[in-house]
Amino acid sequence: MKTKDEIIKYFNDLEEVKRIKELEPYIKNNEEINNKFNELKDFQKQMINSKEFNQFNQYNVLKKEYELKKEELLNLPFVEEYLELVDEVNNILNNLSNEINYLIDKEINK
């Protein structure tokens, strides 16, 4: 069984993680990109609220605006690649977490 340090090393050695670390400074230090991310977050919150209160017309308007803003964001340099990599890494983490849980359960139920 792998130790915590081995798992961390494995994770940090993934090409996806290395590339994210290369792209992060460009993304995080770019005011335009950060503003667009924040706009998207605001739209998401508004969409959730409108859906929660059964304001479906408002939700549909917000969703269209959200999609337009998202498309603008994805057209900026590095953003699409960055988001795809983050998604891939999240999937890897989820699989790793499931594997760890399985192994722990297996040990407990011996």
N, CA, C and O atoms as a Tinker XYZ file with bonds, in Angstrom:
   440  protein
     1  N      0.837000   -1.178000    0.000000    73     2
     2  CA     0.000000    0.000000    0.000000    64     1     3
     3  C      0.887000    1.247000    0.000000    63     2     4     5
     4  O      1.933000    1.284000    0.647000    81     3
     5  N      0.447000    2.258000   -0.735000    73     3     6
     6  CA     1.236000    3.479000   -0.843000    64     5     7
     7  C      1.092000    4.330000    0.406000    63     6     8     9
     8  O      0.044000    4.372000    1.051000    81     7
     9  N      2.177000    5.000000    0.715000    73     7    10
    10  CA     2.128000    5.919000    1.842000    64     9    11
    11  C      1.609000    7.269000    1.350000    63    10    12    13
    12  O      1.493000    7.510000    0.149000    81    11
    13  N      1.308000    8.120000    2.289000    73    11    14
    14  CA     0.817000    9.464000    1.967000    64    13    15
    15  C      1.819000   10.192000    1.068000    63    14    16    17
    16  O      1.425000   10.811000    0.080000    81    15
    17  N      3.105000   10.124000    1.403000    73    15    18
    18  CA     4.127000   10.821000    0.619000    64    17    19
    19  C      4.226000   10.270000   -0.800000    63    18    20    21
    20  O      4.455000   11.024000   -1.746000    81    19
    21  N      4.057000    8.965000   -0.949000    73    19    22
    22  CA     4.089000    8.365000   -2.285000    64    21    23
    23  C      2.902000    8.836000   -3.118000    63    22    24    25
    24  O      3.035000    9.091000   -4.315000    81    23
    25  N      1.772000    8.946000   -2.493000    73    23    26
    26  CA     0.577000    9.408000   -3.200000    64    25    27
    27  C      0.738000   10.865000   -3.619000    63    26    28    29
    28  O      0.386000   11.239000   -4.737000    81    27
    29  N      1.267000   11.677000   -2.722000    73    27    30
    30  CA     1.494000   13.087000   -3.038000    64    29    31
    31  C      2.503000   13.224000   -4.177000    63    30    32    33
    32  O      2.311000   14.025000   -5.092000    81    31
    33  N      3.566000   12.446000   -4.115000    73    31    34
    34  CA     4.568000   12.482000   -5.184000    64    33    35
    35  C      3.956000   12.042000   -6.509000    63    34    36    37
    36  O      4.182000   12.675000   -7.541000    81    35
    37  N      3.184000   10.962000   -6.482000    73    35    38
    38  CA     2.514000   10.477000   -7.687000    64    37    39
    39  C      1.663000   11.588000   -8.287000    63    38    40    41
    40  O      1.716000   11.860000   -9.487000    81    39
    41  N      0.888000   12.213000   -7.434000    73    39    42
    42  CA    -0.010000   13.268000   -7.893000    64    41    43
    43  C      0.775000   14.444000   -8.478000    63    42    44    45
    44  O      0.448000   14.926000   -9.563000    81    43
    45  N      1.786000   14.900000   -7.784000    73    43    46
    46  CA     2.586000   16.043000   -8.252000    64    45    47
    47  C      3.391000   15.736000   -9.513000    63    46    48    49
    48  O      3.775000   16.650000  -10.242000    81    47
    49  N      3.642000   14.475000   -9.767000    73    47    50
    50  CA     4.395000   14.083000  -10.957000    64    49    51
    51  C      3.516000   13.923000  -12.199000    63    50    52    53
    52  O      4.031000   13.723000  -13.299000    81    51
    53  N      2.223000   14.010000  -12.034000    73    51    54
    54  CA     1.330000   13.900000  -13.187000    64    53    55
    55  C      1.572000   15.074000  -14.141000    63    54    56    57
    56  O      1.734000   16.215000  -13.709000    81    55
    57  N      1.594000   14.782000  -15.427000    73    55    58
    58  CA     1.813000   15.834000  -16.424000    64    57    59
    59  C      0.720000   16.896000  -16.356000    63    58    60    61
    60  O      0.984000   18.081000  -16.558000    81    59
    61  N     -0.498000   16.471000  -16.073000    73    59    62
    62  CA    -1.610000   17.424000  -15.976000    64    61    63
    63  C     -1.385000   18.418000  -14.838000    63    62    64    65
    64  O     -1.642000   19.612000  -14.988000    81    63
    65  N     -0.912000   17.925000  -13.723000    73    63    66
    66  CA    -0.664000   18.791000  -12.564000    64    65    67
    67  C      0.494000   19.740000  -12.868000    63    66    68    69
    68  O      0.439000   20.921000  -12.525000    81    67
    69  N      1.520000   19.235000  -13.498000    73    67    70
    70  CA     2.655000   20.089000  -13.852000    64    69    71
    71  C      2.220000   21.216000  -14.787000    63    70    72    73
    72  O      2.638000   22.363000  -14.632000    81    71
    73  N      1.377000   20.873000  -15.757000    73    71    74
    74  CA     0.922000   21.888000  -16.716000    64    73    75
    75  C      0.009000   22.913000  -16.025000    63    74    76    77
    76  O      0.081000   24.104000  -16.326000    81    75
    77  N     -0.831000   22.464000  -15.121000    73    75    78
    78  CA    -1.676000   23.402000  -14.372000    64    77    79
    79  C     -0.801000   24.391000  -13.616000    63    78    80    81
    80  O     -1.073000   25.591000  -13.605000    81    79
    81  N      0.242000   23.884000  -12.989000    73    79    82
    82  CA     1.148000   24.756000  -12.234000    64    81    83
    83  C      1.852000   25.761000  -13.146000    63    82    84    85
    84  O      2.167000   26.874000  -12.726000    81    83
    85  N      2.096000   25.360000  -14.396000    73    83    86
    86  CA     2.697000   26.285000  -15.356000    64    85    87
    87  C      1.706000   27.368000  -15.771000    63    86    88    89
    88  O      2.081000   28.528000  -15.944000    81    87
    89  N      0.448000   26.987000  -15.927000    73    87    90
    90  CA    -0.567000   27.924000  -16.409000    64    89    91
    91  C     -1.128000   28.832000  -15.316000    63    90    92    93
    92  O     -1.557000   29.951000  -15.598000    81    91
    93  N     -1.126000   28.362000  -14.090000    73    91    94
    94  CA    -1.753000   29.115000  -13.000000    64    93    95
    95  C     -1.278000   30.561000  -12.879000    63    94    96    97
    96  O     -2.113000   31.453000  -12.729000    81    95
    97  N      0.008000   30.826000  -12.936000    73    95    98
    98  CA     0.425000   32.229000  -12.807000    64    97    99
    99  C     -0.175000   33.124000  -13.899000    63    98   100   101
   100  O     -0.534000   34.271000  -13.634000    81    99
   101  N     -0.284000   32.600000  -15.122000    73    99   102
   102  CA    -0.861000   33.398000  -16.203000    64   101   103
   103  C     -2.341000   33.670000  -15.955000    63   102   104   105
   104  O     -2.848000   34.753000  -16.251000    81   103
   105  N     -3.012000   32.684000  -15.415000    73   103   106
   106  CA    -4.451000   32.809000  -15.161000    64   105   107
   107  C     -4.680000   33.705000  -13.941000    63   106   108   109
   108  O     -5.464000   34.651000  -13.999000    81   107
   109  N     -4.006000   33.407000  -12.864000    73   107   110
   110  CA    -4.253000   34.104000  -11.592000    64   109   111
   111  C     -3.787000   35.554000  -11.613000    63   110   112   113
   112  O     -4.332000   36.391000  -10.892000    81   111
   113  N     -2.794000   35.855000  -12.426000    73   111   114
   114  CA    -2.254000   37.222000  -12.462000    64   113   115
   115  C     -2.865000   38.071000  -13.573000    63   114   116   117
   116  O     -2.421000   39.193000  -13.819000    81   115
   117  N     -3.870000   37.543000  -14.235000    73   115   118
   118  CA    -4.507000   38.278000  -15.321000    64   117   119
   119  C     -5.849000   38.830000  -14.828000    63   118   120   121
   120  O     -6.780000   38.074000  -14.548000    81   119
   121  N     -5.928000   40.140000  -14.730000    73   119   122
   122  CA    -7.129000   40.780000  -14.183000    64   121   123
   123  C     -8.361000   40.495000  -15.040000    63   122   124   125
   124  O     -9.445000   40.261000  -14.504000    81   123
   125  N     -8.209000   40.514000  -16.345000    73   123   126
   126  CA    -9.345000   40.251000  -17.239000    64   125   127
   127  C     -9.916000   38.850000  -17.009000    63   126   128   129
   128  O    -11.130000   38.668000  -16.918000    81   127
   129  N     -9.031000   37.876000  -16.919000    73   127   130
   130  CA    -9.474000   36.498000  -16.699000    64   129   131
   131  C    -10.145000   36.376000  -15.339000    63   130   132   133
   132  O    -11.202000   35.755000  -15.225000    81   131
   133  N     -9.554000   36.950000  -14.324000    73   131   134
   134  CA   -10.141000   36.881000  -12.980000    64   133   135
   135  C    -11.508000   37.552000  -12.927000    63   134   136   137
   136  O    -12.426000   37.048000  -12.281000    81   135
   137  N    -11.642000   38.684000  -13.603000    73   135   138
   138  CA   -12.938000   39.360000  -13.647000    64   137   139
   139  C    -13.991000   38.486000  -14.321000    63   138   140   141
   140  O    -15.133000   38.418000  -13.867000    81   139
   141  N    -13.606000   37.827000  -15.393000    73   139   142
   142  CA   -14.560000   36.964000  -16.101000    64   141   143
   143  C    -14.939000   35.746000  -15.250000    63   142   144   145
   144  O    -16.096000   35.327000  -15.250000    81   143
   145  N    -13.980000   35.186000  -14.538000    73   143   146
   146  CA   -14.291000   34.082000  -13.624000    64   145   147
   147  C    -15.275000   34.548000  -12.543000    63   146   148   149
   148  O    -16.229000   33.845000  -12.212000    81   147
   149  N    -15.026000   35.732000  -12.008000    73   147   150
   150  CA   -15.920000   36.263000  -10.979000    64   149   151
   151  C    -17.318000   36.535000  -11.528000    63   150   152   153
   152  O    -18.314000   36.293000  -10.846000    81   151
   153  N    -17.393000   37.036000  -12.756000    73   151   154
   154  CA   -18.694000   37.244000  -13.392000    64   153   155
   155  C    -19.440000   35.917000  -13.516000    63   154   156   157
   156  O    -20.638000   35.837000  -13.244000    81   155
   157  N    -18.721000   34.887000  -13.928000    73   155   158
   158  CA   -19.348000   33.569000  -14.055000    64   157   159
   159  C    -19.880000   33.072000  -12.715000    63   158   160   161
   160  O    -20.983000   32.533000  -12.635000    81   159
   161  N    -19.088000   33.259000  -11.671000    73   159   162
   162  CA   -19.518000   32.841000  -10.334000    64   161   163
   163  C    -20.783000   33.586000   -9.927000    63   162   164   165
   164  O    -21.702000   32.997000   -9.359000    81   163
   165  N    -20.824000   34.875000  -10.219000    73   163   166
   166  CA   -22.014000   35.664000   -9.891000    64   165   167
   167  C    -23.240000   35.156000  -10.649000    63   166   168   169
   168  O    -24.326000   35.028000  -10.083000    81   167
   169  N    -23.051000   34.873000  -11.926000    73   167   170
   170  CA   -24.164000   34.338000  -12.713000    64   169   171
   171  C    -24.629000   32.989000  -12.163000    63   170   172   173
   172  O    -25.827000   32.714000  -12.105000    81   171
   173  N    -23.679000   32.160000  -11.763000    73   171   174
   174  CA   -24.053000   30.863000  -11.190000    64   173   175
   175  C    -24.899000   31.037000   -9.937000    63   174   176   177
   176  O    -25.902000   30.345000   -9.758000    81   175
   177  N    -24.495000   31.959000   -9.073000    73   175   178
   178  CA   -25.262000   32.217000   -7.847000    64   177   179
   179  C    -26.667000   32.705000   -8.174000    63   178   180   181
   180  O    -27.646000   32.254000   -7.580000    81   179
   181  N    -26.755000   33.621000   -9.113000    73   179   182
   182  CA   -28.065000   34.145000   -9.507000    64   181   183
   183  C    -28.931000   33.049000  -10.124000    63   182   184   185
   184  O    -30.137000   32.989000   -9.883000    81   183
   185  N    -28.312000   32.195000  -10.913000    73   183   186
   186  CA   -29.050000   31.087000  -11.531000    64   185   187
   187  C    -29.592000   30.146000  -10.463000    63   186   188   189
   188  O    -30.743000   29.715000  -10.530000    81   187
   189  N    -28.770000   29.835000   -9.497000    73   187   190
   190  CA   -29.204000   28.942000   -8.414000    64   189   191
   191  C    -30.363000   29.565000   -7.656000    63   190   192   193
   192  O    -31.346000   28.889000   -7.350000    81   191
   193  N    -30.251000   30.849000   -7.352000    73   191   194
   194  CA   -31.329000   31.530000   -6.630000    64   193   195
   195  C    -32.623000   31.559000   -7.436000    63   194   196   197
   196  O    -33.699000   31.296000   -6.900000    81   195
   197  N    -32.517000   31.873000   -8.703000    73   195   198
   198  CA   -33.731000   31.947000   -9.516000    64   197   199
   199  C    -34.368000   30.570000   -9.668000    63   198   200   201
   200  O    -35.592000   30.449000   -9.691000    81   199
   201  N    -33.546000   29.544000   -9.770000    73   199   202
   202  CA   -34.084000   28.183000   -9.858000    64   201   203
   203  C    -34.731000   27.773000   -8.537000    63   202   204   205
   204  O    -35.793000   27.150000   -8.518000    81   203
   205  N    -34.081000   28.128000   -7.450000    73   203   206
   206  CA   -34.582000   27.788000   -6.120000    64   205   207
   207  C    -35.953000   28.415000   -5.870000    63   206   208   209
   208  O    -36.813000   27.815000   -5.224000    81   207
   209  N    -36.146000   29.628000   -6.387000    73   207   210
   210  CA   -37.411000   30.332000   -6.174000    64   209   211
   211  C    -38.363000   30.186000   -7.363000    63   210   212   213
   212  O    -39.300000   30.967000   -7.529000    81   211
   213  N    -38.100000   29.168000   -8.186000    73   211   214
   214  CA   -38.973000   28.846000   -9.325000    64   213   215
   215  C    -39.183000   30.022000  -10.282000    63   214   216   217
   216  O    -40.271000   30.203000  -10.830000    81   215
   217  N    -38.146000   30.801000  -10.470000    73   215   218
   218  CA   -38.192000   31.913000  -11.423000    64   217   219
   219  C    -37.526000   31.454000  -12.718000    63   218   220   221
   220  O    -36.405000   31.845000  -13.044000    81   219
   221  N    -38.263000   30.609000  -13.442000    73   219   222
   222  CA   -37.668000   29.921000  -14.585000    64   221   223
   223  C    -37.365000   30.858000  -15.758000    63   222   224   225
   224  O    -36.398000   30.634000  -16.487000    81   223
   225  N    -38.165000   31.890000  -15.948000    73   223   226
   226  CA   -37.872000   32.846000  -17.020000    64   225   227
   227  C    -36.562000   33.569000  -16.732000    63   226   228   229
   228  O    -35.715000   33.717000  -17.613000    81   227
   229  N    -36.407000   34.014000  -15.503000    73   227   230
   230  CA   -35.172000   34.690000  -15.116000    64   229   231
   231  C    -33.992000   33.724000  -15.225000    63   230   232   233
   232  O    -32.914000   34.095000  -15.689000    81   231
   233  N    -34.208000   32.494000  -14.798000    73   231   234
   234  CA   -33.154000   31.480000  -14.890000    64   233   235
   235  C    -32.694000   31.316000  -16.333000    63   234   236   237
   236  O    -31.494000   31.274000  -16.601000    81   235
   237  N    -33.635000   31.224000  -17.257000    73   235   238
   238  CA   -33.283000   31.025000  -18.671000    64   237   239
   239  C    -32.510000   32.220000  -19.233000    63   238   240   241
   240  O    -31.573000   32.044000  -20.012000    81   239
   241  N    -32.900000   33.422000  -18.841000    73   239   242
   242  CA   -32.174000   34.621000  -19.280000    64   241   243
   243  C    -30.753000   34.597000  -18.717000    63   242   244   245
   244  O    -29.783000   34.845000  -19.433000    81   243
   245  N    -30.650000   34.298000  -17.444000    73   243   246
   246  CA   -29.331000   34.240000  -16.801000    64   245   247
   247  C    -28.456000   33.159000  -17.416000    63   246   248   249
   248  O    -27.254000   33.347000  -17.605000    81   247
   249  N    -29.066000   32.038000  -17.723000    73   247   250
   250  CA   -28.294000   30.930000  -18.302000    64   249   251
   251  C    -27.718000   31.324000  -19.657000    63   250   252   253
   252  O    -26.572000   30.998000  -19.963000    81   251
   253  N    -28.506000   32.022000  -20.468000    73   251   254
   254  CA   -28.003000   32.477000  -21.775000    64   253   255
   255  C    -26.830000   33.440000  -21.589000    63   254   256   257
   256  O    -25.814000   33.335000  -22.276000    81   255
   257  N    -26.980000   34.370000  -20.662000    73   255   258
   258  CA   -25.904000   35.319000  -20.388000    64   257   259
   259  C    -24.666000   34.588000  -19.849000    63   258   260   261
   260  O    -23.533000   34.908000  -20.208000    81   259
   261  N    -24.909000   33.610000  -18.990000    73   259   262
   262  CA   -23.813000   32.809000  -18.435000    64   261   263
   263  C    -23.052000   32.105000  -19.561000    63   262   264   265
   264  O    -21.821000   32.121000  -19.585000    81   263
   265  N    -23.771000   31.499000  -20.476000    73   263   266
   266  CA   -23.123000   30.783000  -21.584000    64   265   267
   267  C    -22.297000   31.733000  -22.450000    63   266   268   269
   268  O    -21.208000   31.373000  -22.898000    81   267
   269  N    -22.805000   32.936000  -22.686000    73   267   270
   270  CA   -22.044000   33.916000  -23.459000    64   269   271
   271  C    -20.761000   34.321000  -22.732000    63   270   272   273
   272  O    -19.693000   34.399000  -23.338000    81   271
   273  N    -20.876000   34.574000  -21.439000    73   271   274
   274  CA   -19.698000   34.944000  -20.641000    64   273   275
   275  C    -18.694000   33.791000  -20.586000    63   274   276   277
   276  O    -17.482000   33.999000  -20.647000    81   275
   277  N    -19.214000   32.603000  -20.472000    73   275   278
   278  CA   -18.338000   31.421000  -20.433000    64   277   279
   279  C    -17.575000   31.282000  -21.740000    63   278   280   281
   280  O    -16.379000   30.988000  -21.745000    81   279
   281  N    -18.271000   31.494000  -22.843000    73   279   282
   282  CA   -17.625000   31.412000  -24.157000    64   281   283
   283  C    -16.532000   32.479000  -24.293000    63   282   284   285
   284  O    -15.459000   32.209000  -24.832000    81   283
   285  N    -16.809000   33.678000  -23.807000    73   283   286
   286  CA   -15.793000   34.742000  -23.815000    64   285   287
   287  C    -14.568000   34.319000  -23.014000    63   286   288   289
   288  O    -13.433000   34.533000  -23.437000    81   287
   289  N    -14.804000   33.730000  -21.881000    73   287   290
   290  CA   -13.710000   33.282000  -21.026000    64   289   291
   291  C    -12.896000   32.187000  -21.704000    63   290   292   293
   292  O    -11.666000   32.201000  -21.658000    81   291
   293  N    -13.574000   31.251000  -22.326000    73   291   294
   294  CA   -12.870000   30.148000  -22.969000    64   293   295
   295  C    -12.063000   30.598000  -24.176000    63   294   296   297
   296  O    -11.149000   29.896000  -24.607000    81   295
   297  N    -12.387000   31.742000  -24.715000    73   295   298
   298  CA   -11.637000   32.259000  -25.857000    64   297   299
   299  C    -10.352000   32.970000  -25.453000    63   298   300   301
   300  O     -9.533000   33.312000  -26.307000    81   299
   301  N    -10.177000   33.190000  -24.168000    73   299   302
   302  CA    -8.951000   33.833000  -23.698000    64   301   303
   303  C     -7.808000   32.817000  -23.677000    63   302   304   305
   304  O     -8.029000   31.621000  -23.483000    81   303
   305  N     -6.582000   33.312000  -23.879000    73   303   306
   306  CA    -5.435000   32.393000  -23.927000    64   305   307
   307  C     -5.317000   31.524000  -22.674000    63   306   308   309
   308  O     -5.460000   32.012000  -21.553000    81   307
   309  N     -5.064000   30.281000  -22.869000    73   307   310
   310  CA    -4.775000   29.291000  -21.823000    64   309   311
   311  C     -5.982000   28.833000  -21.004000    63   310   312   313
   312  O     -5.913000   27.793000  -20.349000    81   311
   313  N     -7.070000   29.575000  -21.024000    73   311   314
   314  CA    -8.170000   29.284000  -20.111000    64   313   315
   315  C     -8.815000   27.934000  -20.408000    63   314   316   317
   316  O     -9.042000   27.139000  -19.496000    81   315
   317  N     -9.104000   27.677000  -21.657000    73   315   318
   318  CA    -9.752000   26.412000  -21.994000    64   317   319
   319  C     -8.870000   25.226000  -21.605000    63   318   320   321
   320  O     -9.346000   24.259000  -21.010000    81   319
   321  N     -7.601000   25.307000  -21.940000    73   319   322
   322  CA    -6.674000   24.239000  -21.570000    64   321   323
   323  C     -6.619000   24.081000  -20.057000    63   322   324   325
   324  O     -6.656000   22.962000  -19.545000    81   323
   325  N     -6.532000   25.189000  -19.348000    73   323   326
   326  CA    -6.461000   25.167000  -17.890000    64   325   327
   327  C     -7.699000   24.487000  -17.299000    63   326   328   329
   328  O     -7.575000   23.614000  -16.440000    81   327
   329  N     -8.870000   24.877000  -17.747000    73   327   330
   330  CA   -10.109000   24.305000  -17.204000    64   329   331
   331  C    -10.246000   22.823000  -17.523000    63   330   332   333
   332  O    -10.713000   22.045000  -16.691000    81   331
   333  N     -9.842000   22.435000  -18.714000    73   331   334
   334  CA    -9.869000   21.011000  -19.067000    64   333   335
   335  C     -8.922000   20.213000  -18.179000    63   334   336   337
   336  O     -9.260000   19.120000  -17.724000    81   335
   337  N     -7.742000   20.759000  -17.936000    73   335   338
   338  CA    -6.774000   20.079000  -17.077000    64   337   339
   339  C     -7.278000   19.973000  -15.644000    63   338   340   341
   340  O     -7.111000   18.939000  -14.997000    81   339
   341  N     -7.890000   21.037000  -15.152000    73   339   342
   342  CA    -8.449000   21.011000  -13.796000    64   341   343
   343  C     -9.509000   19.923000  -13.695000    63   342   344   345
   344  O     -9.573000   19.197000  -12.703000    81   343
   345  N    -10.329000   19.817000  -14.717000    73   343   346
   346  CA   -11.360000   18.784000  -14.736000    64   345   347
   347  C    -10.733000   17.388000  -14.742000    63   346   348   349
   348  O    -11.183000   16.504000  -14.013000    81   347
   349  N     -9.716000   17.192000  -15.547000    73   347   350
   350  CA    -9.022000   15.897000  -15.603000    64   349   351
   351  C     -8.403000   15.554000  -14.245000    63   350   352   353
   352  O     -8.515000   14.424000  -13.769000    81   351
   353  N     -7.758000   16.528000  -13.639000    73   351   354
   354  CA    -7.105000   16.298000  -12.348000    64   353   355
   355  C     -8.150000   15.997000  -11.275000    63   354   356   357
   356  O     -7.931000   15.143000  -10.417000    81   355
   357  N     -9.270000   16.686000  -11.321000    73   355   358
   358  CA   -10.337000   16.393000  -10.368000    64   357   359
   359  C    -10.841000   14.960000  -10.529000    63   358   360   361
   360  O    -11.130000   14.287000   -9.539000    81   359
   361  N    -10.943000   14.501000  -11.754000    73   359   362
   362  CA   -11.345000   13.108000  -11.997000    64   361   363
   363  C    -10.307000   12.127000  -11.462000    63   362   364   365
   364  O    -10.651000   11.102000  -10.873000    81   363
   365  N     -9.053000   12.447000  -11.670000    73   363   366
   366  CA    -7.970000   11.595000  -11.151000    64   365   367
   367  C     -8.037000   11.547000   -9.626000    63   366   368   369
   368  O     -7.916000   10.481000   -9.023000    81   367
   369  N     -8.231000   12.707000   -9.012000    73   367   370
   370  CA    -8.339000   12.766000   -7.546000    64   369   371
   371  C     -9.536000   11.967000   -7.047000    63   370   372   373
   372  O     -9.450000   11.270000   -6.036000    81   371
   373  N    -10.628000   12.069000   -7.747000    73   371   374
   374  CA   -11.822000   11.322000   -7.370000    64   373   375
   375  C    -11.567000    9.816000   -7.457000    63   374   376   377
   376  O    -11.942000    9.066000   -6.556000    81   375
   377  N    -10.940000    9.387000   -8.527000    73   375   378
   378  CA   -10.603000    7.962000   -8.675000    64   377   379
   379  C     -9.633000    7.504000   -7.593000    63   378   380   381
   380  O     -9.773000    6.415000   -7.037000    81   379
   381  N     -8.667000    8.337000   -7.308000    73   379   382
   382  CA    -7.689000    8.012000   -6.268000    64   381   383
   383  C     -8.387000    7.906000   -4.910000    63   382   384   385
   384  O     -8.110000    6.993000   -4.132000    81   383
   385  N     -9.269000    8.823000   -4.640000    73   383   386
   386  CA   -10.025000    8.800000   -3.388000    64   385   387
   387  C    -10.879000    7.535000   -3.288000    63   386   388   389
   388  O    -10.944000    6.904000   -2.233000    81   387
   389  N    -11.526000    7.174000   -4.385000    73   387   390
   390  CA   -12.330000    5.946000   -4.393000    64   389   391
   391  C    -11.472000    4.711000   -4.156000    63   390   392   393
   392  O    -11.872000    3.793000   -3.440000    81   391
   393  N    -10.295000    4.697000   -4.762000    73   391   394
   394  CA    -9.384000    3.564000   -4.577000    64   393   395
   395  C     -8.929000    3.460000   -3.123000    63   394   396   397
   396  O     -8.879000    2.368000   -2.558000    81   395
   397  N     -8.601000    4.591000   -2.528000    73   395   398
   398  CA    -8.172000    4.600000   -1.118000    64   397   399
   399  C     -9.310000    4.113000   -0.231000    63   398   400   401
   400  O     -9.094000    3.293000    0.661000    81   399
   401  N    -10.510000    4.606000   -0.468000    73   399   402
   402  CA   -11.670000    4.167000    0.316000    64   401   403
   403  C    -11.907000    2.663000    0.172000    63   402   404   405
   404  O    -12.202000    1.970000    1.146000    81   403
   405  N    -11.774000    2.180000   -1.049000    73   403   406
   406  CA   -11.953000    0.749000   -1.289000    64   405   407
   407  C    -10.926000   -0.063000   -0.504000    63   406   408   409
   408  O    -11.267000   -1.052000    0.144000    81   407
   409  N     -9.673000    0.361000   -0.570000    73   407   410
   410  CA    -8.617000   -0.374000    0.132000    64   409   411
   411  C     -8.807000   -0.329000    1.647000    63   410   412   413
   412  O     -8.555000   -1.316000    2.337000    81   411
   413  N     -9.241000    0.792000    2.149000    73   411   414
   414  CA    -9.498000    0.898000    3.591000    64   413   415
   415  C    -10.644000   -0.016000    3.988000    63   414   416   417
   416  O    -10.552000   -0.749000    4.973000    81   415
   417  N    -11.723000    0.030000    3.221000    73   415   418
   418  CA   -12.870000   -0.858000    3.500000    64   417   419
   419  C    -12.460000   -2.329000    3.432000    63   418   420   421
   420  O    -12.886000   -3.146000    4.247000    81   419
   421  N    -11.644000   -2.639000    2.464000    73   419   422
   422  CA   -11.173000   -4.019000    2.291000    64   421   423
   423  C    -10.384000   -4.475000    3.522000    63   422   424   425
   424  O    -10.553000   -5.599000    3.995000    81   423
   425  N     -9.521000   -3.592000    4.033000    73   423   426
   426  CA    -8.733000   -3.921000    5.215000    64   425   427
   427  C     -9.617000   -4.072000    6.452000    63   426   428   429
   428  O     -9.424000   -4.976000    7.264000    81   427
   429  N    -10.566000   -3.190000    6.573000    73   427   430
   430  CA   -11.445000   -3.219000    7.750000    64   429   431
   431  C    -12.310000   -4.467000    7.756000    63   430   432   433
   432  O    -12.568000   -5.039000    8.815000    81   431
   433  N    -12.754000   -4.888000    6.602000    73   431   434
   434  CA   -13.694000   -6.005000    6.516000    64   433   435
   435  C    -13.029000   -7.363000    6.317000    63   434   436   437
   436  O    -13.708000   -8.328000    5.967000    81   435
   437  N    -11.753000   -7.458000    6.528000    73   435   438
   438  CA   -11.036000   -8.742000    6.412000    64   437   439
   439  C    -11.506000   -9.721000    7.415000    63   438   440
   440  O    -11.011000  -10.847000    7.458000    81   439
